[in-house]
Amino acid sequence: IGIDLGTTNSCAAFVKGGKPQVLKSREGYHTVPSILALNARGKLVVGHPAKGQLLTNPRLTVYGAKRLVGRAFESPVVQEIKDRFAYEICPGPEGDAAVRLGDRVYTLQQISALILREVRELAQLQLATPVSRAVITVPAYYNDNQRQAVREAGRLAGLHVERIVNEPTAAALAFGYGRKLSKRILIYDLGGGTFDASVLELNDTIYEVVSTGGDTFLGGLDFDNAIVAYLFEQFTAKTGLKFQGDRVAMQRVLDAAERAKCALSERTEARVHVPFLTMVDGKPLDLDVTLTRTALYDLTRELVARTIKVCGEVLAARNLKASDIDEVILVGGQSRFPLVHEQIEAFFGKPFPREFDVRI
């Protein structure tokens, strides 16, 4: 099977009759949330059941672990972001970043392995055959240590990892397979937690990665956080109070922010209502803000600009201009954001091909 081990969601596919087919989760979705949780009964749960307790028990719910895998706990990157997560990030037995759930410490390889094991079990159920081999995709800029961590996670999940494939290369294969193309394309991959930009040259069945770059800490989560900061500003402006809620309340606001962001891809405004956000003098206070698409654009314009800057750097590294790119392929959930489309069209001077929007 082929597995996209994503920051926010993971997805698996197999080939039948020469055509790839995506495996469904137990709940019938095409993706499995890359989330692991310790539930009230002390049992580890993965995917949608784990996501279900993200609001009620964020301290024991691990999400976004891909950003930290294969990194030393004492590294500047881990130290900078470890307090952004509701769960506890601690040093593992080898000095790598790890997670404490209850009275146990789990390495991020173990966390990833449990997600991969869930994907493997889904595949075995749906294909009615043992599954022991996989190809797994990773961001193009993953270093050797991070790639080895993914291989180790696969091994722990009972999978022999046949090959680690760079995500932009996988997207290019999905785009060009069987079409005998001769084009220079740019893969714009903006997912939940990471951003990748890669230029590839396609010549029939040969796919050459010409240039690649990215930002490990730029994705949908950062768009959500920008909205949350704005919501709290509005809350303070209306009530004169600063938000003093707990992690559960914070997660409720984050969840509402994500829903509003998705709604604003279709509508021009969305109401963000989080009842009983906090208590003041024994009285409950709600968060109730109307977020417009214009306000959302203002909040996130700089984030989108950072992705365009990376695209410019990736092109400049090989002395290429925007006009040298024949196609721009959009990958990742956050790439569906209308402002992304606008800025890509402005930068490349041509509309991106919506019919080739590859979703891995």
C-alpha positions, 0 to 999 in steps of 0.5 A, a space after each residue: 500500500 501507499 501511505 501519505 503520513 500527514 500532519 493533520 490526516 493520513 491517507 492510504 491507497 492501493 492499485 487495482 486493475 492498474 488504477 489507484 483506489 483510496 482506502 476508507 477509514 472505519 467511519 467511511 472517510 477517505 482520510 484518518 486523522 493523524 491523532 492519538 489519544 489516551 481515553 478515560 479508560 486508559 486505552 490508546 485510540 487512533 484516528 476519529 475516536 482520538 479526534 473526538 476527545 480533542 476538545 474534552 481532553 487535549 492534554 492526553 491527545 497528540 496531534 501535529 506530531 509530524 512537525 517534531 519527528 526525528 528532532 532532538 528535544 534540546 533543538 531550538 525548533 522543539 524548544 520554540 514550539 513545545 509550549 504551543 501544544 496542549 500535550 506534554 512534549 518531553 525528552 525521550 530515551 535517546 534525547 529525541 522529542 517525545 510525548 508523555 501520556 499518563 505515566 508513559 513516555 512515547 517516542 514520536 516514532 511510536 506515535 507515528 507507528 500507532 497511526 500507521 498500524 491503524 492504516 495497515 489494519 484498515 487495509 487488511 480489513 478492506 483488502 482481505 489479505 495480510 499487508 506487510 509492505 508500504 511506500 510512505 511519503 515524506 516532505 522533500 526537505 526531511 533530513 536523513 534522521 527524520 526519514 529514518 524515524 519514518 522507516 522505524 515507525 513503519 517497522 514498529 507498525 509491522 510494515 516493511 517500508 519499500 521506499 520513502 518517496 518525497 511528497 512533491 514527487 508523489 504528487 507529480 506521479 499522480 499528475 503525470 502517470 500515463 499521460 506522456 507529458 513533457 512539462 516543467 511543473 511546480 508542486 505547491 503543497 500546503 497541508 495542515 502543518 507543513 509547506 513544500 514547493 518543488 519544481 519538477 521536469 516531466 519527460 514521459 516516464 522520467 520525473 526529475 526534481 529540479 529544485 525544492 524548498 519549504 517551511 516546516 512550521 507553516 500550514 493550516 494550523 498557523 492559519 487557524 492560530 491567526 484566527 484564534 488570536 483575532 477572536 480573542 482580540 474581539 472578545 477582549 474588545 467586547 468584554 474588556 476581559 482577557 481570555 483566562 480559560 483552560 486548554 479545553 476552552 482553547 481547543 473549543 475556540 481552535 475547533 470553531 476557528 477551523 470550521 469558520 475558515 472552511 466556511 469562508 471558502 464558500 461564503 463571505 462571512 461566518 459566525 463564530 459562536 463558542 458558548 460558555 467560554 469562561 466564567 466571570 463572577 459566577 456568570 458564563 461568557 460566550 465568544 460570539 464574533 462574525 468573521 468576514 472573508 475580508 478580515 480572514 484575508 487580512 489575518 492570513 495574507 502574510 502567511 500566504 505571502 510566505 508560501 509565495 516567497 518560498 516559491 520564488 526562492 525555489 525558482 531562483 535557486 535554479 535561475 528560473 522565472 515564474 514564466 518558465 513554469 507550465 503548470 502549478 499543481 496544488 496539494 494539501 487541504 489549505 491549498 484550497 483557500 481562495 486567497 492562495 489561488 489569487 496569490 498564485 495566479 498573481 505570481 505566476 501570471 496565469 490561472 492555475 489548472 483547477 482540473 489538475 488539483 491533486 489531493 494526496 
